[in-house]
Structure formats: structure tokens, C-alpha cells
Amino acid sequence: MGLRLKIIVTLLAILSAMAGLSVWVVREQLLADGLVQERVEAEKDLRRLLLALDAQLVQLDVVLGSWSNYTAMFEHVAQPNAQFRRDELTAASLQAGHIDWFYLLDVEGRTLEQVEVPAPDGARPMQAHAAQLQDGLLAHVGVLARGAQPGCGLTLIGAARALLCFRPLLRSDRSGPARGTVVIGRWLTAAMVDSVQRQTKLRFQLLPAGTAPAGARMGAALEAQFAQGVPTLSLHARELDMDLPVSGIGGQAVALLRMSAARGTLERLQQSQGYLTRGLVLLILLTGIGMMVVVDRLVVRRLSRLEQELRSVVDSNHWAGQLEVTGQDEIGRLAQYANGMIQLVRQQMVELTAQSTTDVLTALPNRRKFDECLARLLAAHQRHGRGGALVLVDVDFFKRYNDSYGHPAGDQALQAVAGCLRAQARRPEDLAARLGGEEFALLLEEVDLAGALAVARQACAAVQALGLAHRASEVLPVLTISCGVALLRAGDSAELLYSRADQALYRAKSAGRNQVAA
């Protein structure tokens, strides 16, 4: 027997033994590993679903922050004000904040104010269950709030489920002891469930309270605002279900959360078993040298190229370009998936950049975007002598406006002012931005002082023309703005230009407001 034949026989014997052992191990372990992986993925999906549901409570709690730290409401508890009740405690105010119902409790937990947005059919579930709420849920919330601890959770109002949050009522500056408790709620509707399902791409349903969980208990307990406890897992032919009881603020059963998912992991592993078995049989027919050549040609070289191209894309910092590795096998599909991921990351970076540079309330560019554009304007001025101007804008007596009409009206006023300023930035190279609070700015390129002053005066006139009533203003009975204009000079830095515009704005205010100064 020659050496070549010995090598072939030895290699075939070793590969045959390895193939047989591998097939046995795969058959024994694949199902067990698949079940473990399914449990892990199902638990991850359930945690992700709970995070999305918790986000609904977080959004509601953010809204509650402006209602519970409200000096006017704080004073209303001590000395009821009919005008405040008519202006602020209305169904329209709740709808503006996407709230379905509102309760104001005194320090003893008694209801002082109750507002509810009627259902489309005119029903008012909170009024229908007023006695039950006062003796049950609201009394429990009052006890919790007296400990100065805010909270959020679920509750059951009749047969309807609702998200609620409560906080102690404090002044706007959060000074002094609480004078009661503010409770707001939002109905857990089918539309909200559909929205969470679209967001997470997970199917779930809320079964009636008292429904028994199905399947075997899993080891790890889950902790979330929406639900807590040890979930159960039940396996079916093509789907799996995970159940988790949902308790309310008072500890009562509210619902049973059931998440359903396809058993794709086990099916993929079973398919992989067939591929692996055939691959192992094929390995028996190959020689060591042939294996190395095939592996080098079909795997190593292409993976090396894929790595180099992927590194080039990642090192670009902007995720530019795409992978050129092709093929109909796993590596080709991996390249396709990687290209899809690169495109998704690139798109998300664009979206995140837009979100990070946009003011949420007014949809204008924010301070970060303003600073970037100002830096570009200064660089263009230094390199090419391109002119420009900065206009700082401040809403006159805006704090008094908020105190007089409330924060929701103040937000609407800022949005209206933003619309006027946006209209003045007519050219693509001009920018209207919100710097913070009631302070705005206009960046104007290729403009002289007369042109900048004209734009600023037009902005003042546009805001005044809105006719937004402002009874606390010392200028006019309507909302007005003041503007400070600074023209770009040689050697200017961002700080110098901003300082001159700020000084001009100060002079406009000192001269009586509703004016433009340069």
C-alpha cells in the first residue's frame, strides 16, 4: 500500500469516525439546544415587549410632570378659582395632552376636581364608577401619594383597562409641601395595542383578568412597570405562547399578557441538521488537500474579502458604500444581509441626526443645528468673504404669558412664533432656529444690514399680526417679539457675533420691546 493510499485511507477513516460521531451528537443535542434557544429568544422578545409597554407609561408620566408641578393648580386647591377651572380643567386641555381623564385629590385623598374626555359614544366610564373609584383606587393612590412617591401602572375601571400615573401636587418650582395628588389616565385601547405591535413586530393580546396562565413556569422573574412575575411558556406545533399576569396599582388582577411567536428557531435548526449531515457525508469523499483547496477558494478568500469590504464601510464613519461579495450561498446571503444592515444603519443615522438637530416642540432646527450652521457661515466668510447676519429673537414677557394662560397655551404660542420665523427664512441658505425657551434666531447669508433689519421687522410684524392675546404684556395686548441684529465682520468668532446680537437684543428690550435694534 503506497503512502498516498495510506493517507487517503487514514483520512477517510478519521473523517468517517468524526462524521459518525458528529451526526450522533447533532441528533442528540440539536433538539435540546433548539428548545433552550427558543426559550431564550422568547424571553428576550417578552422583555422587549414589556419595554415598549413601559414606554407608554413613561410617556404618560412625562405629561403628568407639567400638571403636577403647577403653581396655579397648587393655589387652586387652597382657594378654588372658577376661572382656572374653566380655562385649564377642561376636556379640551386633556385632549391637547393626549389624556383621557384627570383627578385632583386633596391631601386626604378626597376628589376635588374630576375631568373626563367623553368616549365617541358619549359614555363617561369614570363618572359611572365614581363611588367605586373613590373608595378603592383613588383612596389607594392617595395613600401612596402621601408618601411623596409618584407612581404609574395599570388599573381596571369596570371592564376597561387604563394606564394611570400620579404625583404629589407641588408649585412650579417644587417648593413647599404637597397640597394633594394629581392623577391622570389614558385608556388602554385596541389602537394602542396595535401601535405597540407594529413598533415591536410582536403579536400579543391582553386576556381577561382571571385567565389561568398556560404552560410551564420559566425560571427568571421579569420586572417592569407594566407587569411583573415569572412567565410561563407553552409550546405548540408551529407557535409558542408566553403568559405573564398583569396586576394593577392596587394589586388587583388586570389582565393576562399573552405573547405569541412562530417557532422559526426549531425549524431552522432541523433544516440545518439535514444540511450538516449531508455536508459531513460529503467530507468523507474529500482528501485533506482537496478540502483545503475548496475551503480556501469557497470560504476563506471570500470571507477575507467580505471582512475587508465591511471594515472599509465601517471605517468610513458614515457607513458609505456597500459590499461587492456575491453568491447564492450563505456567504452571498450574508453579504446581502450586511448590505441591508448597512443601508438600515445609514438611514437610521440620517434620521437620528435629523432628530438630534430638531426642536421637538416647534420642529425648527435646535441649538445644535444652529451652532453647526453658524460655524459654516463663519468659515465661508473667512474663506470667500461671504456676508451674513445673525438675528436674535425673544418673545416679550413670555413668562407672564405662561403664568396667565398656562403652559399648553404657551407651547402653542411658541409654535406660532416659530411659524412666523420659518416664513422669514425664505432662501434655502437661511435658517430659523429655536435656541431654547422663548429664544429664537435667524441666520441670514449674503445680506447687508438693511436687508437683515427688514427681515427682523417683518418677523416682528408677522408675530404681532397673529393677534395672540397677552393681557400681561406691557407693550401691547397681543404677543410680540424683540429682535437684535448683528452683521458679520472680519475676524468674527461665533462668540463675538452672538455677543453683538445679544447686546442689540438687550437694547431693543430696553427701548420698550416689540422693536428691532442693530
C-alpha positions in Angstrom: 0.0 0.0 0.0 1.5 3.2 -1.1 1.9 6.3 1.1 -0.8 8.2 -0.9 -3.3 5.4 -0.4 -2.4 5.2 3.3 -3.1 8.9 3.7 -6.3 8.6 1.8 -7.5 5.6 3.8 -6.4 7.2 7.1 -8.0 10.5 6.3 -11.2 8.7 5.2 -11.3 6.6 8.4 -10.8 9.7 10.6 -13.4 11.7 8.7 -15.8 8.8 8.8 -15.4 8.5 12.5 -15.8 12.2 13.0 -18.8 12.3 10.7 -20.5 9.4 12.6 -19.8 10.9 16.0 -20.9 14.4 14.8 -24.2 13.1 13.4 -24.9 11.3 16.7 -24.1 14.4 18.7 -26.1 16.6 16.5 -29.1 14.3 16.7 -28.9 14.1 20.5 -28.2 17.8 21.2 -29.9 19.7 18.4 -33.4 19.4 19.8 -32.3 20.3 23.3 -30.3 23.2 22.1 -33.1 24.4 19.9 -35.6 24.4 22.9 -33.1 26.3 25.0 -32.6 28.9 22.2 -36.3 29.2 21.7 -36.8 29.9 25.4 -34.0 32.5 25.4 -35.3 34.2 22.3 -38.9 34.1 23.6 -37.8 35.7 26.9 -35.9 38.4 25.0 -38.9 39.2 22.9 -41.1 39.3 26.0 -38.6 41.7 27.7 -38.6 43.9 24.6 -42.4 43.9 24.5 -42.5 44.9 28.2 -40.1 47.8 27.5 -42.3 49.0 24.7 -45.4 48.8 27.0 -43.4 50.6 29.8 -42.7 53.3 27.3 -46.4 54.1 27.2 -46.4 54.6 31.0 -43.2 56.7 30.7 -44.8 59.0 28.1 -47.9 59.4 30.4 -45.6 60.2 33.3 -43.8 62.9 31.3 -47.1 64.6 30.5 -48.0 64.4 34.2 -44.8 66.3 35.2 -46.2 69.6 33.8 -49.6 69.1 35.5 -48.3 68.1 39.0 -45.7 71.0 39.2 -48.1 73.8 38.5 -48.4 76.8 40.8 -51.8 77.9 39.6 -53.3 74.5 40.3 -51.4 74.4 43.7 -53.2 77.7 44.6 -56.5 76.5 43.2 -56.5 73.7 45.8 -56.3 76.2 48.7 -58.6 78.8 47.1 -60.8 77.4 44.3 -60.7 79.5 41.2 -63.7 79.2 38.8 -61.8 80.9 36.0 -58.9 78.5 36.4 -61.4 75.6 36.3 -62.9 76.9 33.1 -59.6 77.6 31.4 -57.5 74.7 32.4 -59.6 71.8 33.7 -61.5 71.0 30.5 -61.8 68.1 28.2 -60.0 70.1 25.5 -57.0 70.6 27.8 -56.8 66.9 28.3 -57.1 66.1 24.6 -54.2 68.5 23.9 -52.1 66.4 26.2 -53.5 63.1 24.9 -55.0 62.4 28.3 -58.4 60.7 28.8 -59.2 61.6 32.4 -57.9 63.7 35.3 -58.4 63.7 39.0 -57.2 66.2 41.6 -57.2 64.8 45.2 -56.7 66.7 48.4 -54.2 65.6 51.0 -56.8 63.2 52.5 -57.4 61.5 49.1 -60.8 63.2 48.5 -61.7 64.2 45.0 -61.5 68.0 44.4 -61.7 68.0 40.6 -62.5 65.4 38.0 -62.4 65.9 34.2 -63.0 63.2 31.6 -62.9 63.2 27.8 -66.2 61.5 26.7 -65.9 58.4 24.6 -67.1 58.7 20.9 -70.5 57.3 22.0 -70.7 59.9 24.8 -70.0 57.4 27.6 -68.1 58.6 30.7 -66.8 55.4 32.5 -65.1 57.4 35.2 -68.3 59.1 36.3 -70.2 55.8 36.1 -67.8 54.2 38.6 -67.2 57.3 40.7 -68.2 55.6 44.0 -66.1 52.5 43.4 -63.1 54.7 42.4 -63.3 57.0 45.4 -63.4 54.0 47.9 -61.0 51.9 46.0 -58.4 53.0 43.5 -58.3 56.8 44.4 -58.1 56.1 48.1 -55.2 53.7 47.5 -53.5 56.3 45.2 -54.0 59.0 47.9 -52.3 56.8 50.5 -49.3 56.1 48.2 -49.0 59.8 47.2 -49.0 61.0 50.8 -45.6 59.3 51.0 -44.5 61.8 48.3 -43.7 58.9 45.9 -45.0 59.2 42.3 -46.2 56.1 40.6 -47.5 54.6 37.3 -49.3 51.4 36.4 -52.5 49.8 35.2 -56.0 49.7 36.6 -59.4 48.2 35.8 -62.3 50.6 35.5 -65.4 48.5 35.1 -64.4 46.2 32.2 -62.0 48.7 30.7 -58.2 48.8 31.2 -56.4 52.1 31.7 -52.8 53.4 32.2 -52.5 55.8 35.1 -49.8 57.9 36.7 -50.0 60.0 39.9 -47.7 62.6 41.5 -47.9 64.9 44.5 -49.1 68.4 43.6 -46.4 71.0 44.0 -45.6 74.5 43.0 -43.8 75.0 39.6 -40.5 75.4 41.5 -41.3 72.3 43.6 -41.1 74.2 46.8 -43.1 73.6 49.9 -45.2 70.6 51.0 -47.6 68.9 48.6 -51.3 70.1 48.6 -52.7 67.0 47.1 -52.3 64.5 44.3 -52.7 64.7 40.6 -53.9 61.6 38.8 -54.1 61.3 35.0 -55.0 58.3 32.9 -55.2 57.0 29.3 -57.4 54.2 28.2 -55.6 51.1 27.0 -57.3 50.8 23.6 -57.0 48.4 20.7 -55.3 51.2 18.8 -52.6 51.4 21.5 -52.1 47.7 21.4 -51.9 47.8 17.5 -49.3 50.6 17.7 -47.1 48.6 20.1 -47.4 45.5 17.9 -46.3 47.5 14.9 -43.4 49.1 16.8 -42.1 45.8 18.2 -43.3 43.4 15.4 -44.5 41.1 18.2 -48.0 39.6 18.4 -49.7 39.8 21.8 -53.1 40.1 23.4 -54.5 41.1 26.8 -56.8 38.3 28.1 -59.4 39.0 30.8 -58.3 39.1 34.4 -58.5 35.7 36.0 -57.4 33.8 32.9 -55.1 31.0 34.1 -51.5 31.1 32.6 -50.8 28.1 30.3 -47.6 26.1 30.1 -44.6 25.6 32.3 -43.1 28.3 34.5 -39.8 29.8 33.4 -37.0 30.4 35.9 -36.4 34.1 35.7 -38.8 36.7 37.1 -39.4 39.8 34.9 -39.7 43.2 36.5 -41.4 46.0 34.6 -43.9 48.8 35.4 -46.4 47.2 33.1 -46.2 43.7 34.6 -44.1 41.7 37.0 -43.7 38.0 37.8 -42.5 34.7 36.4 -43.8 34.0 32.9 -45.0 30.6 31.6 -44.1 29.0 28.3 -46.4 26.7 26.3 -45.1 25.1 23.0 -47.4 24.2 20.1 -46.6 22.6 16.7 -45.7 25.9 14.9 -46.1 28.5 17.6 -45.2 29.2 21.2 -47.1 31.3 23.8 -45.7 33.2 26.8 -48.1 34.2 29.5 -47.5 36.9 32.2 -50.1 38.1 34.7 -50.7 41.8 34.8 -51.5 43.4 38.2 -52.9 46.9 38.8 -51.8 49.8 41.0 -53.8 48.3 43.9 -52.5 44.8 43.3 -55.7 43.5 41.7 -55.5 41.3 38.6 -56.0 43.4 35.5 -55.2 41.1 32.6 -53.1 38.2 31.3 -50.5 39.2 28.8 -50.0 36.6 26.1 -47.3 36.9 23.5 -47.3 34.5 20.6 -44.4 33.8 18.2 -43.6 31.4 15.4 -41.3 28.5 16.2 -38.9 29.5 13.5 -35.8 28.7 15.5 -36.5 25.0 15.9 -37.5 24.7 12.2 -34.2 26.4 11.1 -32.2 24.1 13.4 -34.0 21.0 12.0 -33.2 22.2 8.4 -29.6 22.8 9.5 -29.4 19.2 10.7 -30.1 17.9 7.2 -27.6 20.2 5.7 -25.0 19.3 8.2 -25.5 15.6 7.8 -25.1 15.8 4.0 -22.1 18.0 4.4 -20.5 15.5 6.8 -21.0 12.7 4.3 -19.5 14.8 1.6 -16.4 15.5 3.7 -15.7 11.7 3.7 -15.2 11.8 -0.1 -12.7 14.6 0.0 -9.0 14.4 0.7 -7.2 16.7 3.0 -5.6 18.6 0.2 -8.8 18.9 -1.7 -10.6 20.1 1.5 -8.0 22.8 1.9 -8.3 24.0 -1.7 -12.1 24.0 -1.6 -12.2 25.7 1.8 -9.7 28.3 0.7 -11.5 29.0 -2.6 -15.1 29.0 -1.4 -14.8 30.2 2.2 -11.5 31.8 3.3 -10.9 34.0 0.3 -14.4 35.3 0.2 -14.7 35.8 3.9 -11.4 37.7 3.9 -12.8 39.9 1.1 -16.0 40.4 2.9 -14.1 41.4 6.1 -12.0 43.9 4.2 -15.0 45.5 2.5 -17.0 45.6 5.7 -14.1 47.2 7.5 -13.8 49.8 4.8 -17.5 50.6 5.2 -17.3 50.8 9.0 -14.1 52.9 8.9 -15.8 55.5 6.7 -17.7 56.7 9.8 -20.7 57.4 7.5 -21.4 53.8 6.5 -20.9 54.7 2.9 -20.6 52.2 0.1 -21.6 48.5 0.0 -20.2 45.0 -0.1 -19.3 43.6 -3.5 -19.1 39.9 -2.4 -21.8 38.0 -4.3 -23.2 34.5 -4.5 -26.2 32.4 -3.8 -24.8 30.6 -0.8 -24.5 31.5 2.9 -21.7 34.0 2.4 -23.5 35.6 -0.5 -26.7 35.9 1.5 -24.6 37.2 4.4 -23.3 39.9 2.2 -26.8 40.7 1.1 -28.0 40.9 4.7 -24.9 43.0 5.6 -25.8 45.4 2.7 -29.3 45.6 4.0 -27.9 46.3 7.5 -25.6 48.9 6.2 -28.4 50.7 4.4 -30.6 50.5 7.5 -27.8 51.9 9.7 -27.2 54.7 7.2 -30.9 55.5 7.1 -31.1 55.5 10.9 -28.0 57.7 11.2 -29.7 60.2 8.9 -32.9 60.0 10.9 -31.1 60.3 14.3 -29.1 63.2 13.0 -32.3 64.9 12.0 -33.9 64.2 15.4 -30.9 65.4 17.3 -30.9 68.7 15.4 -34.6 69.4 15.5 -36.6 71.1 18.3 -39.4 68.7 19.3 -42.0 71.4 20.1 -41.6 73.8 17.1 -40.0 71.5 14.5 -37.4 74.2 14.0 -33.6 73.4 14.0 -32.4 73.4 17.6 -29.3 74.9 19.2 -27.0 72.2 18.0 -28.1 72.7 14.3 -27.8 76.4 14.8 -24.2 76.2 16.1 -23.3 74.0 13.1 -24.8 76.4 10.5 -23.2 79.4 12.3 -19.8 77.7 12.1 -20.3 77.1 8.4 -21.3 80.7 7.9 -18.2 81.9 9.7 -15.9 79.6 7.7 -17.5 80.7 4.4 -17.0 84.3 5.4 -13.3 83.7 6.3 -12.5 81.8 3.1 -14.7 83.6 0.5 -15.7 86.9 2.2 -19.4 85.8 2.1 -21.6 88.2 4.1 -24.3 87.3 6.6 -26.2 88.4 9.7 -27.5 87.0 12.9 -30.9 88.0 14.3 -31.7 87.0 17.9 -35.4 86.9 18.7 -37.0 86.9 22.2 -40.7 86.6 23.0 -41.8 89.6 25.1 -43.0 88.9 28.6 -43.3 85.2 27.8 -43.1 84.0 31.4 -46.1 86.2 32.2 -47.9 84.7 29.2 -47.3 81.2 30.6 -48.5 82.3 34.1 -51.6 83.9 32.6 -52.7 81.3 30.1 -50.9 78.1 31.1 -48.1 76.0 29.7 -50.2 74.4 26.9 -51.1 77.8 25.6 -47.5 78.9 25.9 -46.4 75.9 23.8 -48.9 76.8 21.1 -47.7 80.4 21.2 -44.1 79.3 20.7 -45.2 77.1 17.7 -47.0 80.1 16.2 -43.9 82.3 16.6 -41.8 79.5 15.1 -44.1 79.5 12.0 -43.6 83.3 11.6 -39.8 83.0 11.8 -39.8 80.0 9.4 -41.7 82.1 6.9 -38.9 84.7 7.0 -36.2 82.2 6.2 -37.3 82.2 2.5 -34.0 81.3 0.9 -32.5 77.7 1.2 -29.4 79.1 2.8 -31.3 81.0 5.5 -32.0 79.3 8.9 -34.7 79.8 11.6 -33.9 78.0 14.8 -35.1 77.7 18.4 -32.2 78.2 20.9 -34.2 77.4 24.0 -37.2 78.6 26.0 -38.6 81.6 24.2 -35.3 82.5 22.5 -35.1 82.1 18.7 -32.6 83.0 16.0 -32.4 83.8 12.3 -29.1 83.2 10.3 -29.2 85.1 7.0 -26.5 84.6 4.3 -25.4 87.2 1.7 -27.4 90.0 3.3 -26.5 93.6 4.3 -27.6 95.4 7.4 -30.7 96.9 5.7 -31.8 93.6 4.4 -31.3 91.9 7.9 -33.2 94.8 9.6 -36.1 94.4 7.0 -36.3 90.6 7.7 -36.3 91.3 11.5 -39.1 93.9 11.2 -41.1 91.6 9.0 -40.8 88.9 11.7 -42.0 91.4 14.4 -44.9 92.4 12.3 -45.9 88.8 11.5 -45.9 87.8 15.2 -47.9 90.9 16.1 -50.3 90.2 13.3 -51.1 86.8 14.8 -53.2 88.7 17.4 -52.4 86.2 20.2 -54.0 87.9 23.3 -51.4 88.8 26.0 -53.1 90.6 28.8 -49.9 90.6 31.0 -47.8 92.4 28.3 -46.6 95.9 29.0 -46.2 96.6 25.3 -49.5 95.6 23.5 -52.4 93.5 24.4 -51.1 90.9 22.0 -48.0 88.7 21.8 -44.9 90.5 20.4 -41.2 89.8 19.9 -38.0 91.8 20.1 -35.1 91.4 17.7 -31.4 92.1 17.9 -29.4 92.2 14.6 -25.6 91.8 14.2 -23.8 91.9 10.9 -20.9 89.5 10.2 -17.5 91.3 10.4 -14.0 90.2 9.5 -12.3 88.2 12.3 -15.6 87.4 13.9 -16.0 84.3 16.1 -19.3 82.7 17.0 -19.0 84.2 20.5 -18.3 87.7 19.2 -21.2 87.7 16.7 -23.6 86.2 19.2 -22.5 88.8 21.8 -23.2 91.7 19.5 -26.6 90.3 18.5 -27.4 89.7 22.2 -26.4 93.3 23.0 -28.6 94.6 20.2 -31.5 92.5 21.6 -30.9 94.0 25.0 -31.2 97.5 23.5 -34.4 96.5 21.8 -35.9 95.4 25.1 -34.6 98.4 26.9 -36.3 100.6 24.3 -39.7 99.2 25.1 -39.7 95.8 23.3 -41.6 94.9 20.1 -38.6 96.6 18.4 -35.6 95.8 16.3 -32.1 97.0 17.2 -28.8 96.5 15.5 
